Amino acid sequence: MSDPLSRRYVAPVTTEQLPTDAVRVSGKPSNLWRDAWYDLRRRPLFWISLAFVALLLLMAVWPTLFTQVPPNNQCLLENSNKGPTGDHILGFTFQGCDVFSRIVHGASTSLSVGLLSTIIGSGIGWIMGTVAGYYGGWVDSLLSRIGDMFFSIPYILAAVVVMTVFEKYRNVFTLSLAIGGFAWAATARVVRAEVMRVRQAEFITASKAVGRSKFSTLMAHVVPNAIAPLIVLGTLALAGGIVAESTLAFLGVGLGTETMSWGADISRAQSTLRVAPMSLIYPSIALTTAVLSFVVLGELLRDAMDPKARATR
């Protein structure tokens, strides 16, 4: 009888192929934009805000789809502050103009100023923030100090001064330049921080190692990977531009009395608030809905493009 301690275990010999970890090569590779879209399309609030934004765009581009009543040509004093009728579903203003028609045509002014001021402000902020964050050194110090100077100036106050000085040149471009030209500093700060994060990545080092110039690396690799915050900030800046235009129109330094504007209508209706409050409330609701739609859309975009925020839900 053999000693049990002398026994040794011998693994059985088999020719069976054991399964190994398989890599799915047929699936699409994941990236920031695809993950963000997958997250957004499952959120009802995204579709609601997007529907309101699309409605605002339609009102601005094709106002005749919503009303055939001219906003100014059929203003009769005999209709002053009258309530809703068959063809005038929201009633009349103090001057006898159709409230609904002025709201629809006023969307074009607000959206034009908001878009153009966003393009100007985001463009300046993107250039300043990208150059400062990527090149660093004295370039970063100089551009950051310039940004601090503009950041300390309230852009609404600056726009009031600009529109007062250039009173004879009040148009959409002047107003947009007055808003966007002083509102770019916040965008520049965010873009600078994102560029400084991206430039430390390994693929940036690899790009420099193969002989690419700094500018070529910046345009080919840094900018595409640092542009996501700019899209989010653009939606929020658009809402800020709409608010700024309405504020300046309310203060009487907007585009003039002949231009349809929600802020101008709110300013005119405040004198008849007690006797005809709806002529003030309706444009206020339109302004609030437009701004809230862009703000909610921007918040959802920011949330969807943040992997940490997606992981916590």
C-alpha positions in Angstrom: 0.0 0.0 0.0 1.4 3.3 -1.2 1.9 6.2 1.1 -0.8 8.9 0.6 1.7 11.7 1.0 3.6 10.4 -2.0 0.7 10.8 -4.3 0.8 13.7 -6.8 -2.1 15.2 -8.6 -1.8 15.1 -12.4 -4.1 17.3 -14.4 -6.2 15.5 -17.0 -5.1 15.9 -20.6 -7.8 17.3 -22.9 -7.9 18.8 -26.3 -11.0 20.8 -25.7 -10.7 24.5 -26.7 -11.7 26.6 -23.7 -13.4 29.9 -24.4 -11.4 33.0 -24.1 -12.3 36.7 -23.8 -13.6 37.8 -27.1 -13.3 41.3 -28.5 -16.3 42.7 -30.4 -14.9 44.1 -33.5 -18.2 44.6 -35.3 -19.5 47.3 -32.9 -19.0 51.0 -33.4 -16.2 52.5 -31.2 -17.5 54.7 -28.5 -16.6 58.4 -28.3 -17.8 61.5 -26.5 -20.3 62.6 -29.1 -21.9 59.2 -29.5 -22.2 58.7 -25.8 -23.7 62.2 -25.4 -26.3 61.6 -28.1 -27.2 58.2 -26.6 -27.7 59.9 -23.2 -29.7 62.9 -24.6 -32.1 61.0 -26.7 -33.4 59.1 -23.7 -34.3 62.3 -21.8 -37.7 63.8 -22.4 -36.7 67.2 -21.3 -34.2 67.3 -24.2 -36.9 66.8 -26.8 -39.2 69.3 -25.1 -36.6 72.1 -25.1 -35.5 71.2 -28.7 -39.1 71.4 -29.8 -39.4 75.0 -28.3 -36.2 76.0 -30.0 -37.4 74.7 -33.3 -40.6 76.6 -32.9 -38.7 79.7 -32.1 -36.6 79.2 -35.3 -39.7 78.8 -37.4 -41.3 82.0 -35.9 -38.1 83.9 -36.7 -37.6 82.6 -40.2 -41.2 82.2 -41.4 -43.5 84.3 -39.3 -46.3 84.1 -41.9 -46.7 80.4 -41.0 -48.2 81.6 -37.7 -50.1 84.8 -38.5 -51.1 86.8 -41.5 -51.8 89.9 -39.6 -49.2 92.7 -40.1 -47.7 93.7 -36.8 -47.8 97.5 -37.5 -49.9 98.2 -40.5 -53.3 97.5 -38.9 -52.9 99.4 -35.6 -56.1 101.1 -34.9 -56.7 103.2 -31.7 -60.3 102.0 -31.6 -58.9 98.6 -30.8 -56.7 99.9 -27.9 -56.4 97.3 -25.1 -59.2 95.2 -26.5 -59.4 91.5 -25.6 -59.1 88.5 -27.9 -61.2 88.2 -31.0 -61.5 85.7 -33.8 -58.4 86.8 -35.8 -56.6 88.3 -32.9 -56.2 85.5 -30.3 -54.2 87.5 -27.8 -55.9 90.8 -28.1 -54.4 94.3 -28.8 -51.8 96.6 -27.4 -52.4 100.2 -26.2 -51.7 101.4 -29.7 -54.2 98.9 -31.1 -51.7 96.5 -32.6 -52.1 92.7 -32.6 -50.2 91.2 -29.7 -49.8 87.8 -31.2 -48.4 89.2 -34.5 -45.9 91.4 -32.6 -44.7 88.4 -30.5 -44.2 86.3 -33.7 -42.3 89.0 -35.6 -40.4 89.9 -32.5 -38.8 86.5 -32.4 -36.7 87.4 -35.5 -35.1 90.4 -33.7 -34.3 88.5 -30.5 -32.9 85.4 -32.3 -30.9 87.5 -34.8 -29.2 89.5 -32.0 -28.7 86.4 -29.9 -27.1 84.3 -32.7 -24.9 87.1 -33.9 -23.7 88.1 -30.5 -23.0 84.5 -29.6 -20.9 84.1 -32.8 -18.9 87.2 -32.0 -18.5 86.5 -28.3 -17.7 82.8 -28.7 -15.4 83.5 -31.6 -13.3 86.0 -29.6 -13.4 83.8 -26.5 -12.4 80.7 -28.5 -9.4 82.4 -30.1 -8.2 84.1 -26.9 -8.7 81.0 -24.7 -7.1 78.6 -27.2 -4.0 80.7 -27.8 -3.5 81.4 -24.1 -4.0 77.8 -23.0 -1.9 76.2 -25.6 1.1 78.5 -25.9 1.3 79.5 -22.2 4.1 81.7 -20.8 3.9 85.4 -21.4 1.2 84.9 -24.1 -1.0 83.3 -21.5 -0.3 86.0 -18.9 -1.0 88.9 -21.4 -4.2 87.4 -22.8 -5.4 86.4 -19.3 -5.0 89.9 -18.0 -6.9 91.3 -21.0 -9.7 88.8 -20.3 -9.7 89.9 -16.7 -10.2 93.5 -17.8 -13.2 92.6 -19.9 -14.6 90.2 -17.3 -14.8 93.1 -14.8 -17.0 95.1 -17.1 -20.7 94.2 -17.1 -21.5 93.7 -20.7 -25.1 95.1 -20.3 -23.6 98.3 -19.0 -21.0 98.4 -21.8 -23.7 97.8 -24.4 -25.8 100.7 -23.0 -22.8 103.0 -23.4 -22.0 101.7 -26.9 -25.6 102.0 -28.1 -25.9 105.5 -26.6 -22.7 106.7 -28.3 -23.6 105.2 -31.7 -27.2 106.2 -31.6 -27.3 106.9 -35.3 -26.0 103.5 -36.2 -28.4 101.3 -34.2 -28.8 98.0 -36.1 -28.6 94.3 -35.4 -24.8 94.2 -36.1 -24.0 97.1 -33.8 -26.1 95.8 -31.0 -24.7 92.3 -31.4 -21.1 93.6 -31.4 -21.8 95.7 -28.3 -23.1 92.5 -26.5 -20.7 89.9 -27.8 -17.6 92.2 -27.8 -17.8 92.5 -24.0 -19.2 89.0 -23.1 -16.4 86.8 -24.4 -14.2 86.7 -21.3 -16.1 83.9 -19.5 -15.9 81.8 -22.7 -12.2 82.4 -22.9 -11.6 81.2 -19.3 -13.4 77.9 -19.9 -11.8 77.2 -23.3 -8.3 78.0 -21.8 -8.8 75.5 -19.0 -10.0 72.8 -21.5 -7.1 73.4 -23.8 -4.6 73.2 -20.9 -6.1 69.9 -20.0 -6.0 68.5 -23.6 -2.4 69.6 -24.3 -1.1 67.3 -21.6 -2.6 64.2 -23.3 -0.3 61.5 -24.8 -1.5 62.0 -28.3 -0.4 65.6 -28.2 3.1 64.5 -27.2 3.0 61.9 -30.0 2.0 64.5 -32.5 5.0 66.7 -31.6 7.3 63.6 -31.6 6.5 62.9 -35.3 7.6 66.4 -36.2 4.3 68.3 -36.4 4.6 72.0 -35.7 2.8 73.6 -32.7 0.2 75.3 -34.9 -0.5 72.1 -36.8 -0.9 70.1 -33.6 -3.2 72.8 -32.3 -5.5 72.7 -35.2 -5.4 69.0 -35.9 -5.6 67.6 -32.3 -6.2 70.2 -29.6 -9.1 72.2 -31.1 -11.2 69.2 -32.0 -10.8 67.7 -28.6 -11.5 71.0 -26.7 -14.5 72.2 -28.6 -17.2 70.4 -26.6 -17.4 73.1 -23.9 -17.7 75.8 -26.5 -20.9 74.2 -27.9 -22.4 74.1 -24.4 -21.4 77.7 -23.7 -22.8 78.7 -27.0 -26.4 77.7 -26.1 -26.1 79.5 -22.8 -24.6 82.6 -24.5 -27.5 82.6 -26.9 -29.9 82.8 -24.1 -27.9 85.6 -22.6 -27.9 87.5 -25.9 -31.7 87.3 -26.1 -32.0 88.6 -22.5 -29.5 91.4 -23.2 -31.4 92.5 -26.4 -34.7 92.6 -24.5 -33.1 94.5 -21.6 -31.6 97.1 -23.9 -34.9 97.5 -25.7 -36.7 97.8 -22.4 -34.3 100.6 -21.4 -34.9 102.4 -24.7 -31.4 101.9 -26.1 -32.2 98.9 -28.4 -32.9 98.9 -32.1 -35.4 101.7 -32.1 -39.2 102.1 -31.8 -40.0 100.8 -35.3 -38.3 97.4 -34.7 -40.4 94.6 -33.2 -38.9 93.4 -30.0 -40.2 91.6 -26.9 -38.4 94.0 -24.6 -39.8 97.1 -26.3 -43.3 95.7 -26.1 -42.8 95.0 -22.4 -41.6 98.5 -21.9 -44.6 100.1 -23.7 -47.1 97.8 -21.9 -45.9 98.7 -18.4 -47.8 101.9 -18.4 -51.1 100.0 -18.9 -50.3 97.2 -16.5 -53.4 97.7 -14.3 -56.0 98.1 -17.0 -54.5 95.7 -19.6 -52.0 93.4 -18.0 -52.0 90.7 -20.7 -50.3 92.9 -23.3 -47.3 92.8 -20.9 -47.7 89.2 -19.7 -47.8 87.6 -23.2 -44.4 89.0 -24.5 -42.9 88.2 -21.0 -44.0 84.6 -21.4 -42.5 84.4 -24.9 -39.2 85.8 -23.6 -39.1 83.5 -20.6 -39.9 80.4 -22.7 -37.3 81.2 -25.3 -34.6 81.9 -22.7 -35.5 78.8 -20.6 -35.5 76.5 -23.6 -31.9 77.5 -24.5 -30.7 77.4 -20.9 -32.2 73.9 -20.4 -30.7 72.7 -23.7 -27.3 74.0 -22.6 -27.5 72.4 -19.2 -28.5 69.0 -20.8 -25.6 69.2 -23.3 -23.2 70.0 -20.5 -24.5 67.1 -18.4 -24.4 64.7 -21.4 -20.8 65.6 -22.3 -19.6 65.0 -18.8 -18.8 61.3 -18.2 -18.8 61.7 -14.5 -22.2 63.2 -14.5 -23.5 60.4 -16.7 -22.0 57.8 -14.4 -23.8 59.2 -11.3 -27.3 58.9 -12.9 
